[in-house]
């Protein structure tokens, strides 16, 4: 089962959708099991449109 985590700025000028097609164009990064090259998840790092001090992470169920 693949897990997806979104890291989003909380205090940005826009509200960031918990989706790969958010307006900020988040970059996806694969997470791999240490013993194999099998992908076990994906982390989307959302881009802040202004300097932000608060960030949150949330995982898809």
Residue frames relative to the residue before (quaternion, step in Angstrom):
aa qw qx qy qz dx dy dz
X 1.0000 0.0000 0.0000 0.0000 0.00 0.00 0.00
X 0.2912 -0.7566 0.5637 0.1580 3.59 -0.88 0.95
X 0.2295 -0.7509 0.6058 0.1280 3.54 -0.99 0.90
X 0.1588 -0.7647 0.6178 0.0918 3.57 -1.14 0.66
X 0.0678 -0.7846 0.6163 0.0033 3.55 -0.89 1.03
X 0.1727 -0.7630 0.6164 0.0894 3.57 -1.05 0.86
X 0.1286 -0.7498 0.6453 0.0696 3.57 -0.94 0.96
X 0.0263 0.8385 -0.5349 0.1003 3.55 -0.39 1.30
X 0.4608 -0.6441 0.5217 0.3172 3.60 -1.11 0.61
X 0.3735 -0.7464 0.5131 0.2001 3.57 -0.93 0.92
X 0.7923 0.3128 -0.1470 0.5028 3.59 0.87 -0.96
X 0.3044 0.7531 -0.5189 0.2664 3.60 0.93 0.91
X 0.6493 -0.5342 0.3767 0.3888 3.58 -1.29 0.18
X 0.7407 0.2520 -0.1861 0.5942 3.60 1.26 -0.31
X 0.4301 -0.6366 0.5462 0.3338 3.55 -1.24 0.30
X 0.3259 -0.7678 0.5276 0.1608 3.56 -0.84 1.02
X 0.3862 -0.7141 0.5405 0.2210 3.55 -0.89 1.01
X 0.4223 -0.6711 0.5419 0.2785 3.56 -1.10 0.64
X 0.5058 0.6143 -0.4274 0.4291 3.54 0.57 1.26
X 0.5932 -0.5902 0.4219 0.3490 3.55 -1.20 0.55
X 0.7296 0.4005 -0.2367 0.5012 3.60 1.18 -0.49
X 0.1754 0.7878 -0.5563 0.1976 3.59 1.08 0.79
X 0.6520 -0.5464 0.3685 0.3749 3.61 -1.17 0.59
X 0.6657 0.5314 -0.3065 0.4250 3.61 1.06 -0.67
X 0.3913 -0.7434 0.4641 0.2809 3.61 1.23 -0.21
X 0.0070 -0.8481 0.5298 -0.0027 3.59 0.64 1.07
X 0.3815 -0.7070 0.5514 0.2248 3.54 -1.16 0.69
X 0.2837 -0.7671 0.5548 0.1525 3.57 -0.84 0.99
X 0.0643 -0.7885 0.6117 0.0037 3.57 -0.99 0.88
X 0.3871 -0.7454 0.4991 0.2131 3.56 -0.72 1.08
X 0.2138 -0.7277 0.6375 0.1354 3.55 -1.23 0.65
X 0.1261 -0.8265 0.5486 0.0099 3.56 -0.71 1.13
X 0.5405 -0.5915 0.4904 0.3429 3.56 -1.20 0.62
X 0.5572 -0.6508 0.4068 0.3169 3.59 -0.95 0.89
X 0.7248 0.4563 -0.2502 0.4515 3.60 0.94 -0.82
X 0.7834 0.2210 -0.1189 0.5686 3.61 1.18 -0.43
X 0.4970 -0.6208 0.4950 0.3502 3.54 -1.28 -0.10
X 0.3955 0.7279 -0.4644 0.3131 3.57 1.25 0.42
X 0.4059 -0.7052 0.5302 0.2384 3.57 -0.89 0.97
X 0.1432 -0.8009 0.5782 0.0606 3.57 -0.91 0.94
X 0.8191 -0.0102 0.0128 0.5735 3.58 1.22 -0.19
X 0.2770 -0.7344 0.5990 0.1582 3.51 -1.39 0.01
X 0.1535 -0.7708 0.6131 0.0802 3.57 -0.97 0.90
X 0.1563 -0.7639 0.6209 0.0800 3.57 -0.86 1.01
X 0.1388 -0.7718 0.6181 0.0554 3.56 -0.68 1.15
X 0.2633 -0.7763 0.5587 0.1258 3.54 -0.50 1.25
X 0.4015 -0.7206 0.5241 0.2120 3.55 -1.14 0.74
X 0.3642 -0.7195 0.5492 0.2193 3.56 -0.89 0.96
X 0.3668 -0.7340 0.5315 0.2105 3.57 -1.00 0.83
X 0.7399 0.1306 -0.1226 0.6484 3.56 1.35 -0.18
X 0.6320 -0.5189 0.3750 0.4366 3.62 -1.13 0.37
X 0.0970 -0.8119 0.5756 0.0062 3.57 -0.76 1.07
X 0.3130 -0.7552 0.5508 0.1681 3.54 -1.18 0.66
X 0.7549 0.3295 -0.1852 0.5360 3.57 1.19 -0.43
X 0.0165 -0.7836 0.6205 -0.0269 3.54 -0.91 1.00
X 0.1166 -0.7804 0.6080 0.0880 3.57 -1.21 0.47
X 0.2236 -0.7455 0.6119 0.1408 3.53 -1.21 0.57
X 0.0279 0.7902 -0.6113 0.0328 3.56 -1.00 0.81
X 0.2764 -0.7714 0.5588 0.1272 3.53 -1.02 0.88
X 0.4780 -0.6289 0.5273 0.3130 3.54 -1.12 0.71
X 0.4828 -0.6818 0.4729 0.2800 3.56 -1.04 0.75
